Amino acid sequence: MMNSLKSLGLAAAFIAGLAGTAYAEIALNLSTSQNPQDPLVIAMEGAKKKIEERSKGEIKITIFPSSQLGSDNDVLEQIRNGANIAVLVDAGRLAPFQKELGILSAPYLVDDYSKYAAITSSPVYAEWVEKLAQSSGIRLLNYNWFQGTRQMFSKNPVKGPADLSGVRVRTIDAPGWIATVNAMGATAVPMPWSEVYSALQLGAIDGAEAQLTGAFGIKLHEVVKNVALTNHVQLFTGLATSEQWFQAQPEEMRKIIVEELAAAGDEATRMTVEKLDSVRKEMEAAGVTFTDVKLEDFSSRVPGVYTELGLEEPRKALEPFIAAQ
């Protein structure tokens, strides 16, 4: 009898040990270059709570803002090696792995952020996502995190492309972004977002192209006082993770992750749009001058970017869906 009780006790302890191991066994780290006060990070915090609640603690989310895990490109390499990370990136960083996706951050693709929904719900986009996963090991979970419209921040006023001649402008370290800034008339200088403030302060660069909320988050208005409203890219981003890691998770847990992170993207977009007016007013109060420019002066200079990057065919493939929107 004692042996039986002892065996039952050991079995119960073993089962309890297994349960303890299963609890919070699925760990996912969310990485972004944005600061903790940015709408994107706030939306991530909301997703963390919902994912952990829906999974009953089986999934543990940890958020790393301000590039704490490294630059976006460095994190993507970790992801390709199977790391349990999802990094918020623009498609320009994914283009080296799947060329067609570069169209999502191409200049003057659409004139309003709301038109991206037609693109990312299209079968063409879905096909590109699957090809990316197969060829690179990167799973793009969503692409609905609107960060704002990219504008030109500079130390001296910019009214047209001629004013950008010889101006060193920070941009994202990806071929499409570099080609866009150069086409607009400036000299592109790729560098991590976390280094932009100090680079401007020290005179290593003369300006930066960025969205208002992101620029305000790192207090860019303290070191540059001019913003040209070039509207050159409607900046959407998406969460990319390891295909190897993702497919290794139980189907029901993958479903929770996908649904809640997509919902968080929608929430981040809503908060970003709501914040744009107040951010501009605060920048103006800090002495920043906003200049309206003729968009065609800049948009007429970028068709060569599509040719250079091989994006003419992807653009044609998306045109029916954009037109329908």
VEXBA-20207 format. One record per residue (C-alpha): residue number from 0; residue in three letters; y negated, z negated, x negated. Coordinates in pm, 1 decimal. Last residue first. Example, Ala and Ser with C-alpha at 12.3 -4.5 7.8 and 13.67 -1.06 7.14 Angstrom:
% VEXBA-20207
{nr: 1	rest: ser	Y: 106.0	Z: -714.0	X: -1367.0};
{nr: 0	rest: ala	Y: 450.0	Z: -780.0	X: -1230.0};
END
This chain:
% VEXBA-20207
{nr: 324	rest: gln	Y: -5073.1	Z: 5279.1	X: 1003.6};
{nr: 323	rest: ala	Y: -4922.0	Z: 5623.5	X: 1064.9};
{nr: 322	rest: ala	Y: -5130.9	Z: 5767.2	X: 783.0};
{nr: 321	rest: ile	Y: -5000.7	Z: 5502.2	X: 541.5};
{nr: 320	rest: phe	Y: -4642.1	Z: 5580.1	X: 644.0};
{nr: 319	rest: pro	Y: -4685.8	Z: 5955.7	X: 607.6};
{nr: 318	rest: glu	Y: -4866.6	Z: 5912.0	X: 269.7};
{nr: 317	rest: leu	Y: -4592.8	Z: 5703.1	X: 107.3};
{nr: 316	rest: ala	Y: -4380.4	Z: 5989.1	X: -29.5};
{nr: 315	rest: lys	Y: -4690.9	Z: 6177.0	X: -140.3};
{nr: 314	rest: arg	Y: -4800.9	Z: 5875.0	X: -346.3};
{nr: 313	rest: pro	Y: -4453.4	Z: 5845.5	X: -499.6};
{nr: 312	rest: glu	Y: -4476.7	Z: 6214.0	X: -599.1};
{nr: 311	rest: glu	Y: -4817.7	Z: 6179.3	X: -766.1};
{nr: 310	rest: leu	Y: -4722.3	Z: 5862.4	X: -950.8};
{nr: 309	rest: gly	Y: -4614.6	Z: 6007.5	X: -1285.3};
{nr: 308	rest: leu	Y: -4826.3	Z: 5760.6	X: -1482.9};
{nr: 307	rest: glu	Y: -5063.1	Z: 6016.0	X: -1635.5};
{nr: 306	rest: thr	Y: -5086.3	Z: 6217.7	X: -1315.0};
{nr: 305	rest: tyr	Y: -5167.0	Z: 5917.3	X: -1098.4};
{nr: 304	rest: val	Y: -5422.9	Z: 5798.5	X: -1355.1};
{nr: 303	rest: gly	Y: -5575.3	Z: 6146.6	X: -1361.6};
{nr: 302	rest: pro	Y: -5677.4	Z: 6098.0	X: -999.8};
{nr: 301	rest: val	Y: -5899.2	Z: 5807.2	X: -1119.5};
{nr: 300	rest: arg	Y: -6247.5	Z: 5947.3	X: -1182.8};
{nr: 299	rest: ser	Y: -6334.2	Z: 6047.9	X: -827.0};
{nr: 298	rest: ser	Y: -6263.3	Z: 5690.9	X: -715.7};
{nr: 297	rest: phe	Y: -6542.2	Z: 5561.5	X: -941.7};
{nr: 296	rest: asp	Y: -6839.9	Z: 5768.2	X: -828.0};
{nr: 295	rest: glu	Y: -6673.9	Z: 5784.4	X: -485.6};
{nr: 294	rest: leu	Y: -6721.0	Z: 5410.0	X: -447.6};
{nr: 293	rest: lys	Y: -7097.5	Z: 5437.9	X: -466.2};
{nr: 292	rest: val	Y: -7193.1	Z: 5090.8	X: -584.8};
{nr: 291	rest: asp	Y: -7295.2	Z: 4769.9	X: -409.9};
{nr: 290	rest: thr	Y: -7410.9	Z: 4508.4	X: -660.1};
{nr: 289	rest: phe	Y: -7338.4	Z: 4135.9	X: -638.5};
{nr: 288	rest: thr	Y: -7560.6	Z: 3908.1	X: -848.3};
{nr: 287	rest: val	Y: -7419.5	Z: 3573.2	X: -962.0};
{nr: 286	rest: gly	Y: -7666.4	Z: 3284.3	X: -987.6};
{nr: 285	rest: ala	Y: -7448.6	Z: 2986.4	X: -894.9};
{nr: 284	rest: ala	Y: -7557.6	Z: 3015.4	X: -530.4};
{nr: 283	rest: glu	Y: -7433.1	Z: 3374.0	X: -541.6};
{nr: 282	rest: met	Y: -7094.2	Z: 3249.1	X: -661.8};
{nr: 281	rest: glu	Y: -7081.2	Z: 2992.5	X: -382.0};
{nr: 280	rest: lys	Y: -7167.1	Z: 3260.0	X: -125.5};
{nr: 279	rest: arg	Y: -6898.4	Z: 3492.6	X: -262.4};
{nr: 278	rest: val	Y: -6638.9	Z: 3217.5	X: -244.2};
{nr: 277	rest: ser	Y: -6736.5	Z: 3136.2	X: 115.7};
{nr: 276	rest: asp	Y: -6696.0	Z: 3499.0	X: 220.7};
{nr: 275	rest: leu	Y: -6358.2	Z: 3545.2	X: 49.2};
{nr: 274	rest: lys	Y: -6194.3	Z: 3224.2	X: 175.5};
{nr: 273	rest: glu	Y: -6068.8	Z: 3350.3	X: 510.9};
{nr: 272	rest: val	Y: -5911.1	Z: 3655.9	X: 348.4};
{nr: 271	rest: thr	Y: -5733.7	Z: 3437.4	X: 92.3};
{nr: 270	rest: met	Y: -5609.0	Z: 3194.4	X: 356.3};
{nr: 269	rest: arg	Y: -5455.9	Z: 3470.3	X: 566.6};
{nr: 268	rest: thr	Y: -5297.6	Z: 3637.1	X: 263.1};
{nr: 267	rest: ala	Y: -5148.3	Z: 3308.6	X: 144.2};
{nr: 266	rest: glu	Y: -5003.9	Z: 3253.0	X: 492.5};
{nr: 265	rest: asp	Y: -4843.9	Z: 3597.1	X: 496.5};
{nr: 264	rest: gly	Y: -4699.2	Z: 3535.7	X: 151.4};
{nr: 263	rest: ala	Y: -4570.5	Z: 3195.6	X: 265.1};
{nr: 262	rest: ala	Y: -4383.6	Z: 3364.6	X: 551.3};
{nr: 261	rest: ala	Y: -4220.3	Z: 3595.2	X: 295.3};
{nr: 260	rest: leu	Y: -4127.4	Z: 3290.9	X: 84.6};
{nr: 259	rest: glu	Y: -3979.2	Z: 3120.5	X: 390.3};
{nr: 258	rest: glu	Y: -3765.7	Z: 3413.5	X: 499.9};
{nr: 257	rest: val	Y: -3631.1	Z: 3510.8	X: 158.9};
{nr: 256	rest: ile	Y: -3546.8	Z: 3156.2	X: 48.9};
{nr: 255	rest: ile	Y: -3380.5	Z: 3064.1	X: 378.1};
{nr: 254	rest: lys	Y: -3172.8	Z: 3384.3	X: 378.9};
{nr: 253	rest: arg	Y: -3065.6	Z: 3331.9	X: 18.4};
{nr: 252	rest: met	Y: -2944.3	Z: 2985.7	X: 120.3};
{nr: 251	rest: glu	Y: -2735.1	Z: 3124.6	X: 405.5};
{nr: 250	rest: glu	Y: -2586.3	Z: 3387.0	X: 173.5};
{nr: 249	rest: pro	Y: -2476.3	Z: 3134.5	X: -87.4};
{nr: 248	rest: gln	Y: -2641.4	Z: 3184.9	X: -427.2};
{nr: 247	rest: ala	Y: -2493.6	Z: 3402.2	X: -704.8};
{nr: 246	rest: gln	Y: -2677.5	Z: 3707.4	X: -572.4};
{nr: 245	rest: phe	Y: -3012.4	Z: 3545.2	X: -653.4};
{nr: 244	rest: trp	Y: -2923.0	Z: 3437.6	X: -1006.1};
{nr: 243	rest: gln	Y: -2802.2	Z: 3782.4	X: -1110.1};
{nr: 242	rest: glu	Y: -3089.3	Z: 3954.6	X: -930.6};
{nr: 241	rest: ser	Y: -3332.3	Z: 3731.5	X: -1119.2};
{nr: 240	rest: thr	Y: -3661.0	Z: 3679.2	X: -936.7};
{nr: 239	rest: ala	Y: -3972.4	Z: 3870.9	X: -837.0};
{nr: 238	rest: leu	Y: -4228.2	Z: 3726.5	X: -597.8};
{nr: 237	rest: gly	Y: -4485.3	Z: 3977.4	X: -482.7};
{nr: 236	rest: thr	Y: -4845.5	Z: 4074.7	X: -544.2};
{nr: 235	rest: phe	Y: -5111.7	Z: 4257.3	X: -350.1};
{nr: 234	rest: leu	Y: -5441.7	Z: 4349.8	X: -505.7};
{nr: 233	rest: gln	Y: -5638.9	Z: 4603.6	X: -305.5};
{nr: 232	rest: val	Y: -5748.8	Z: 4797.9	X: -611.4};
{nr: 231	rest: his	Y: -6075.7	Z: 4974.1	X: -702.7};
{nr: 230	rest: asn	Y: -6306.4	Z: 4786.8	X: -465.9};
{nr: 229	rest: thr	Y: -6596.8	Z: 4872.0	X: -700.9};
{nr: 228	rest: leu	Y: -6820.8	Z: 4590.0	X: -582.9};
{nr: 227	rest: ala	Y: -7003.9	Z: 4542.1	X: -913.4};
{nr: 226	rest: val	Y: -7022.6	Z: 4171.9	X: -1001.8};
{nr: 225	rest: asn	Y: -7284.0	Z: 4034.7	X: -1241.1};
{nr: 224	rest: lys	Y: -7341.7	Z: 3680.4	X: -1370.2};
{nr: 223	rest: val	Y: -7063.7	Z: 3630.7	X: -1621.9};
{nr: 222	rest: val	Y: -6978.4	Z: 3304.3	X: -1803.5};
{nr: 221	rest: glu	Y: -7011.4	Z: 3039.9	X: -1530.7};
{nr: 220	rest: his	Y: -6910.0	Z: 3281.7	X: -1255.9};
{nr: 219	rest: leu	Y: -6565.1	Z: 3300.1	X: -1417.9};
{nr: 218	rest: lys	Y: -6500.6	Z: 2950.2	X: -1287.3};
{nr: 217	rest: ile	Y: -6118.8	Z: 2972.1	X: -1322.3};
{nr: 216	rest: gly	Y: -6065.6	Z: 2953.9	X: -945.5};
{nr: 215	rest: phe	Y: -6376.8	Z: 3160.8	X: -876.6};
{nr: 214	rest: ala	Y: -6225.4	Z: 3455.0	X: -1060.0};
{nr: 213	rest: gly	Y: -5899.1	Z: 3423.2	X: -867.2};
{nr: 212	rest: thr	Y: -6079.4	Z: 3401.6	X: -533.7};
{nr: 211	rest: leu	Y: -6312.0	Z: 3691.5	X: -614.0};
{nr: 210	rest: gln	Y: -6051.1	Z: 3943.7	X: -730.0};
{nr: 209	rest: ala	Y: -6062.9	Z: 4057.4	X: -1090.7};
{nr: 208	rest: glu	Y: -6192.7	Z: 4313.8	X: -1336.5};
{nr: 207	rest: ala	Y: -6320.2	Z: 4148.5	X: -1648.6};
{nr: 206	rest: gly	Y: -6631.3	Z: 4171.4	X: -1862.0};
{nr: 205	rest: asp	Y: -6781.9	Z: 4191.9	X: -2207.1};
{nr: 204	rest: ile	Y: -6482.2	Z: 4085.1	X: -2413.8};
{nr: 203	rest: ala	Y: -6445.3	Z: 3884.2	X: -2737.9};
{nr: 202	rest: gly	Y: -6791.0	Z: 3740.9	X: -2666.3};
{nr: 201	rest: leu	Y: -6687.9	Z: 3377.5	X: -2714.6};
{nr: 200	rest: gln	Y: -6753.8	Z: 3278.3	X: -2352.8};
{nr: 199	rest: leu	Y: -6593.7	Z: 3595.3	X: -2224.7};
{nr: 198	rest: ala	Y: -6279.2	Z: 3534.0	X: -2429.4};
{nr: 197	rest: ser	Y: -6283.0	Z: 3165.8	X: -2328.2};
{nr: 196	rest: tyr	Y: -6281.9	Z: 3251.8	X: -1958.9};
{nr: 195	rest: val	Y: -6024.5	Z: 3531.8	X: -1994.8};
{nr: 194	rest: glu	Y: -5752.9	Z: 3343.1	X: -2183.2};
{nr: 193	rest: ser	Y: -5555.0	Z: 3210.7	X: -1883.6};
{nr: 192	rest: trp	Y: -5549.1	Z: 3557.6	X: -1731.4};
{nr: 191	rest: pro	Y: -5340.4	Z: 3688.2	X: -2020.5};
{nr: 190	rest: met	Y: -5489.3	Z: 3984.2	X: -2210.4};
{nr: 189	rest: pro	Y: -5525.9	Z: 4360.5	X: -2177.2};
{nr: 188	rest: val	Y: -5856.6	Z: 4503.1	X: -2304.2};
{nr: 187	rest: ala	Y: -5955.8	Z: 4823.5	X: -2124.7};
{nr: 186	rest: thr	Y: -6260.6	Z: 5009.3	X: -2252.9};
{nr: 185	rest: ala	Y: -6477.0	Z: 5103.2	X: -1956.2};
{nr: 184	rest: gly	Y: -6545.0	Z: 5431.5	X: -1776.7};
{nr: 183	rest: met	Y: -6343.6	Z: 5404.5	X: -1454.5};
{nr: 182	rest: ala	Y: -6065.9	Z: 5601.7	X: -1622.4};
{nr: 181	rest: asn	Y: -6030.1	Z: 5332.9	X: -1890.7};
{nr: 180	rest: val	Y: -6000.4	Z: 5062.1	X: -1626.4};
{nr: 179	rest: thr	Y: -5737.7	Z: 5260.8	X: -1435.8};
{nr: 178	rest: ala	Y: -5528.6	Z: 5351.3	X: -1742.7};
{nr: 177	rest: ile	Y: -5510.7	Z: 4985.9	X: -1849.1};
{nr: 176	rest: trp	Y: -5412.4	Z: 4877.1	X: -1500.1};
{nr: 175	rest: gly	Y: -5139.5	Z: 5138.9	X: -1471.0};
{nr: 174	rest: pro	Y: -4995.2	Z: 5070.2	X: -1816.7};
{nr: 173	rest: ala	Y: -4957.3	Z: 4691.9	X: -1771.1};
{nr: 172	rest: asp	Y: -5130.0	Z: 4402.2	X: -1946.4};
{nr: 171	rest: ile	Y: -5368.3	Z: 4312.8	X: -1665.7};
{nr: 170	rest: thr	Y: -5735.2	Z: 4378.9	X: -1734.7};
{nr: 169	rest: arg	Y: -6015.8	Z: 4252.0	X: -1950.7};
{nr: 168	rest: val	Y: -6314.6	Z: 4480.8	X: -1982.3};
{nr: 167	rest: arg	Y: -6476.3	Z: 4582.7	X: -2311.7};
{nr: 166	rest: val	Y: -6790.1	Z: 4777.5	X: -2222.3};
{nr: 165	rest: gly	Y: -6836.1	Z: 5085.2	X: -2443.2};
{nr: 164	rest: ser	Y: -6939.2	Z: 5298.2	X: -2145.7};
{nr: 163	rest: leu	Y: -6927.1	Z: 5079.5	X: -1836.1};
{nr: 162	rest: asp	Y: -7286.6	Z: 5153.9	X: -1732.0};
{nr: 161	rest: ala	Y: -7201.5	Z: 5524.9	X: -1717.7};
{nr: 160	rest: pro	Y: -6940.5	Z: 5452.7	X: -1450.3};
{nr: 159	rest: gly	Y: -7208.5	Z: 5340.6	X: -1202.8};
{nr: 158	rest: lys	Y: -7429.1	Z: 5049.4	X: -1103.0};
{nr: 157	rest: val	Y: -7301.3	Z: 4790.5	X: -1349.9};
{nr: 156	rest: pro	Y: -7528.4	Z: 4496.7	X: -1438.1};
{nr: 155	rest: asn	Y: -7474.3	Z: 4325.9	X: -1776.2};
{nr: 154	rest: lys	Y: -7235.9	Z: 4035.9	X: -1841.0};
{nr: 153	rest: ser	Y: -6966.1	Z: 4198.1	X: -1631.9};
{nr: 152	rest: phe	Y: -6728.8	Z: 4136.3	X: -1340.7};
{nr: 151	rest: met	Y: -6585.7	Z: 4453.6	X: -1182.7};
{nr: 150	rest: gln	Y: -6410.3	Z: 4402.6	X: -849.4};
{nr: 149	rest: arg	Y: -6046.5	Z: 4385.0	X: -740.7};
{nr: 148	rest: thr	Y: -5989.5	Z: 4325.7	X: -369.4};
{nr: 147	rest: gly	Y: -5812.5	Z: 4001.9	X: -283.0};
{nr: 146	rest: gln	Y: -5499.3	Z: 3809.8	X: -372.2};
{nr: 145	rest: phe	Y: -5280.0	Z: 3946.8	X: -96.2};
{nr: 144	rest: trp	Y: -4924.0	Z: 3810.3	X: -117.6};
{nr: 143	rest: asn	Y: -4710.4	Z: 4055.9	X: 82.8};
{nr: 142	rest: tyr	Y: -4471.6	Z: 4202.5	X: -170.9};
{nr: 141	rest: asn	Y: -4137.4	Z: 4036.2	X: -110.6};
{nr: 140	rest: leu	Y: -3813.5	Z: 3933.1	X: -283.4};
{nr: 139	rest: leu	Y: -3835.9	Z: 4178.5	X: -571.4};
{nr: 138	rest: arg	Y: -3500.4	Z: 4131.4	X: -745.7};
{nr: 137	rest: ile	Y: -3513.5	Z: 4201.7	X: -1120.9};
{nr: 136	rest: gly	Y: -3184.6	Z: 4287.1	X: -1295.0};
{nr: 135	rest: ser	Y: -3343.4	Z: 4596.3	X: -1447.8};
{nr: 134	rest: ser	Y: -3160.7	Z: 4904.1	X: -1319.9};
{nr: 133	rest: gln	Y: -2982.4	Z: 4770.6	X: -1012.3};
{nr: 132	rest: ala	Y: -3258.9	Z: 4538.5	X: -893.9};
{nr: 131	rest: leu	Y: -3528.4	Z: 4800.9	X: -948.0};
{nr: 130	rest: lys	Y: -3321.2	Z: 5062.1	X: -764.6};
{nr: 129	rest: glu	Y: -3292.4	Z: 4826.8	X: -469.4};
{nr: 128	rest: val	Y: -3669.0	Z: 4771.7	X: -458.8};
{nr: 127	rest: trp	Y: -3738.4	Z: 5145.0	X: -486.6};
{nr: 126	rest: glu	Y: -3513.4	Z: 5213.1	X: -187.6};
{nr: 125	rest: ala	Y: -3691.1	Z: 4951.7	X: 21.0};
{nr: 124	rest: tyr	Y: -4027.9	Z: 5111.1	X: -64.5};
{nr: 123	rest: val	Y: -3910.6	Z: 5449.4	X: 63.0};
{nr: 122	rest: pro	Y: -3757.8	Z: 5289.7	X: 372.5};
{nr: 121	rest: ser	Y: -4108.9	Z: 5172.6	X: 471.2};
{nr: 120	rest: ser	Y: -4195.4	Z: 4811.6	X: 554.6};
{nr: 119	rest: thr	Y: -4376.7	Z: 4761.7	X: 223.2};
{nr: 118	rest: ile	Y: -4596.9	Z: 5066.5	X: 272.0};
{nr: 117	rest: ala	Y: -4693.0	Z: 5008.5	X: 634.4};
{nr: 116	rest: ala	Y: -4778.3	Z: 4646.4	X: 553.3};
{nr: 115	rest: tyr	Y: -5004.6	Z: 4768.6	X: 273.8};
{nr: 114	rest: lys	Y: -5249.6	Z: 4911.0	X: 525.1};
{nr: 113	rest: ser	Y: -5395.5	Z: 4566.9	X: 596.7};
{nr: 112	rest: tyr	Y: -5554.9	Z: 4558.8	X: 250.0};
{nr: 111	rest: asp	Y: -5808.5	Z: 4827.4	X: 339.2};
{nr: 110	rest: asp	Y: -5919.4	Z: 5143.3	X: 158.3};
{nr: 109	rest: val	Y: -5575.4	Z: 5254.3	X: 44.5};
{nr: 108	rest: leu	Y: -5446.1	Z: 5396.1	X: -285.8};
{nr: 107	rest: tyr	Y: -5791.1	Z: 5355.0	X: -443.4};
{nr: 106	rest: pro	Y: -5643.5	Z: 5261.4	X: -781.2};
{nr: 105	rest: ala	Y: -5264.7	Z: 5222.2	X: -819.9};
{nr: 104	rest: ser	Y: -5121.2	Z: 4872.8	X: -777.6};
{nr: 103	rest: leu	Y: -4847.2	Z: 4965.8	X: -530.9};
{nr: 102	rest: ile	Y: -4799.4	Z: 5305.0	X: -698.6};
{nr: 101	rest: gly	Y: -4645.0	Z: 5129.6	X: -998.3};
{nr: 100	rest: leu	Y: -4334.1	Z: 5079.2	X: -785.7};
{nr: 99	rest: glu	Y: -4238.1	Z: 5441.1	X: -853.8};
{nr: 98	rest: lys	Y: -4182.1	Z: 5377.4	X: -1223.9};
{nr: 97	rest: gln	Y: -3906.9	Z: 5119.8	X: -1186.0};
{nr: 96	rest: phe	Y: -3865.2	Z: 4908.7	X: -1502.9};
{nr: 95	rest: pro	Y: -4198.2	Z: 4991.1	X: -1669.6};
{nr: 94	rest: ala	Y: -4351.7	Z: 4983.8	X: -1318.6};
{nr: 93	rest: leu	Y: -4270.1	Z: 4615.9	X: -1262.5};
{nr: 92	rest: arg	Y: -4584.2	Z: 4485.6	X: -1433.8};
{nr: 91	rest: gly	Y: -4795.8	Z: 4729.9	X: -1232.9};
{nr: 90	rest: ala	Y: -4624.3	Z: 4598.6	X: -921.2};
{nr: 89	rest: asp	Y: -4830.2	Z: 4280.5	X: -924.7};
{nr: 88	rest: val	Y: -4658.4	Z: 3956.0	X: -1011.8};
{nr: 87	rest: leu	Y: -4570.0	Z: 3618.1	X: -859.7};
{nr: 86	rest: val	Y: -4279.2	Z: 3487.0	X: -1063.3};
{nr: 85	rest: ala	Y: -3949.4	Z: 3366.2	X: -919.5};
{nr: 84	rest: ile	Y: -3748.6	Z: 3162.7	X: -1168.7};
{nr: 83	rest: asn	Y: -3381.4	Z: 3069.6	X: -1197.8};
{nr: 82	rest: ala	Y: -3343.2	Z: 3244.6	X: -1533.3};
{nr: 81	rest: gly	Y: -3087.6	Z: 3527.4	X: -1549.9};
{nr: 80	rest: asn	Y: -3193.0	Z: 3711.1	X: -1866.5};
{nr: 79	rest: arg	Y: -3405.7	Z: 3950.3	X: -1662.4};
{nr: 78	rest: ile	Y: -3583.2	Z: 3644.3	X: -1526.6};
{nr: 77	rest: gln	Y: -3669.6	Z: 3522.9	X: -1875.4};
{nr: 76	rest: glu	Y: -3810.2	Z: 3867.9	X: -1950.1};
{nr: 75	rest: leu	Y: -4017.6	Z: 3850.1	X: -1632.3};
{nr: 74	rest: val	Y: -4149.9	Z: 3512.9	X: -1746.8};
{nr: 73	rest: asp	Y: -4280.6	Z: 3668.1	X: -2068.1};
{nr: 72	rest: asn	Y: -4455.9	Z: 3943.3	X: -1872.6};
{nr: 71	rest: asp	Y: -4612.9	Z: 3689.1	X: -1639.0};
{nr: 70	rest: ser	Y: -4742.9	Z: 3483.0	X: -1931.2};
{nr: 69	rest: gly	Y: -4570.1	Z: 3152.5	X: -1997.6};
{nr: 68	rest: leu	Y: -4401.1	Z: 2882.6	X: -1789.6};
{nr: 67	rest: gln	Y: -4729.1	Z: 2697.1	X: -1732.5};
{nr: 66	rest: ser	Y: -4899.8	Z: 3021.3	X: -1630.4};
{nr: 65	rest: ser	Y: -5166.9	Z: 2832.5	X: -1430.6};
{nr: 64	rest: pro	Y: -4924.0	Z: 2720.0	X: -1158.9};
{nr: 63	rest: phe	Y: -4561.9	Z: 2599.8	X: -1201.6};
{nr: 62	rest: ile	Y: -4401.5	Z: 2512.7	X: -867.0};
{nr: 61	rest: thr	Y: -4062.7	Z: 2340.2	X: -842.1};
{nr: 60	rest: ile	Y: -3832.2	Z: 2416.8	X: -548.6};
{nr: 59	rest: lys	Y: -3502.4	Z: 2232.9	X: -490.4};
{nr: 58	rest: ile	Y: -3251.3	Z: 2394.4	X: -258.2};
{nr: 57	rest: glu	Y: -2963.3	Z: 2190.4	X: -114.6};
{nr: 56	rest: gly	Y: -3213.0	Z: 1934.1	X: 14.7};
{nr: 55	rest: lys	Y: -3134.9	Z: 1987.1	X: 378.9};
{nr: 54	rest: ser	Y: -3169.1	Z: 2364.5	X: 328.5};
{nr: 53	rest: arg	Y: -3424.3	Z: 2390.0	X: 608.6};
{nr: 52	rest: glu	Y: -3621.8	Z: 2090.3	X: 478.0};
{nr: 51	rest: glu	Y: -3621.6	Z: 2204.1	X: 114.1};
{nr: 50	rest: ile	Y: -3727.2	Z: 2552.3	X: 214.3};
{nr: 49	rest: lys	Y: -3999.5	Z: 2423.8	X: 447.1};
{nr: 48	rest: lys	Y: -4154.4	Z: 2189.1	X: 190.9};
{nr: 47	rest: lys	Y: -4146.2	Z: 2443.0	X: -90.4};
{nr: 46	rest: ala	Y: -4293.7	Z: 2710.9	X: 136.3};
{nr: 45	rest: gly	Y: -4595.8	Z: 2492.6	X: 210.0};
{nr: 44	rest: glu	Y: -4648.0	Z: 2426.4	X: -160.9};
{nr: 43	rest: met	Y: -4621.9	Z: 2800.6	X: -224.7};
{nr: 42	rest: ala	Y: -4898.3	Z: 2857.9	X: 31.2};
{nr: 41	rest: ile	Y: -5123.3	Z: 2617.7	X: -161.5};
{nr: 40	rest: val	Y: -5038.9	Z: 2806.4	X: -479.3};
{nr: 39	rest: leu	Y: -5144.2	Z: 3136.8	X: -323.5};
{nr: 38	rest: pro	Y: -5457.2	Z: 2988.8	X: -166.4};
{nr: 37	rest: asp	Y: -5578.8	Z: 2890.6	X: -517.1};
{nr: 36	rest: gln	Y: -5639.6	Z: 2520.4	X: -578.3};
{nr: 35	rest: pro	Y: -5341.6	Z: 2480.2	X: -814.0};
{nr: 34	rest: asn	Y: -5463.1	Z: 2758.8	X: -1047.5};
{nr: 33	rest: gln	Y: -5326.1	Z: 3113.8	X: -1042.5};
{nr: 32	rest: ser	Y: -5102.7	Z: 3253.5	X: -1316.4};
{nr: 31	rest: thr	Y: -4795.4	Z: 3202.4	X: -1100.5};
{nr: 30	rest: ser	Y: -4441.5	Z: 3068.6	X: -1140.9};
{nr: 29	rest: leu	Y: -4201.5	Z: 2939.5	X: -875.1};
{nr: 28	rest: asn	Y: -3896.3	Z: 2755.0	X: -1010.0};
{nr: 27	rest: leu	Y: -3575.6	Z: 2764.6	X: -807.4};
{nr: 26	rest: ala	Y: -3304.6	Z: 2499.1	X: -823.2};
{nr: 25	rest: ile	Y: -2985.8	Z: 2530.2	X: -620.7};
{nr: 24	rest: glu	Y: -2781.0	Z: 2218.2	X: -693.6};
{nr: 23	rest: ala	Y: -3015.4	Z: 2006.5	X: -484.6};
{nr: 22	rest: tyr	Y: -2713.4	Z: 1824.9	X: -344.0};
{nr: 21	rest: ala	Y: -2394.6	Z: 2003.3	X: -449.7};
{nr: 20	rest: thr	Y: -2331.0	Z: 1761.3	X: -737.2};
{nr: 19	rest: gly	Y: -2374.7	Z: 1458.4	X: -514.2};
{nr: 18	rest: ala	Y: -2138.0	Z: 1610.8	X: -261.5};
{nr: 17	rest: leu	Y: -1882.8	Z: 1669.5	X: -535.8};
{nr: 16	rest: gly	Y: -1915.5	Z: 1311.5	X: -651.2};
{nr: 15	rest: ala	Y: -1871.4	Z: 1189.1	X: -296.2};
{nr: 14	rest: ile	Y: -1551.9	Z: 1393.8	X: -275.5};
{nr: 13	rest: phe	Y: -1426.0	Z: 1239.5	X: -600.2};
{nr: 12	rest: ala	Y: -1516.4	Z: 887.8	X: -486.9};
{nr: 11	rest: ala	Y: -1333.6	Z: 944.1	X: -159.8};
{nr: 10	rest: ala	Y: -1028.9	Z: 1069.4	X: -347.6};
{nr: 9	rest: leu	Y: -1039.1	Z: 770.1	X: -581.8};
{nr: 8	rest: gly	Y: -1060.0	Z: 533.3	X: -287.3};
{nr: 7	rest: leu	Y: -775.6	Z: 708.1	X: -109.1};
{nr: 6	rest: ser	Y: -562.8	Z: 680.3	X: -421.6};
{nr: 5	rest: lys	Y: -644.2	Z: 308.5	X: -456.2};
{nr: 4	rest: leu	Y: -561.2	Z: 251.6	X: -93.7};
{nr: 3	rest: ser	Y: -229.9	Z: 428.3	X: -143.0};
{nr: 2	rest: asn	Y: -159.4	Z: 231.7	X: -461.1};
{nr: 1	rest: met	Y: -235.2	Z: -94.1	X: -281.7};
{nr: 0	rest: met	Y: 0.0	Z: 0.0	X: 0.0};
END
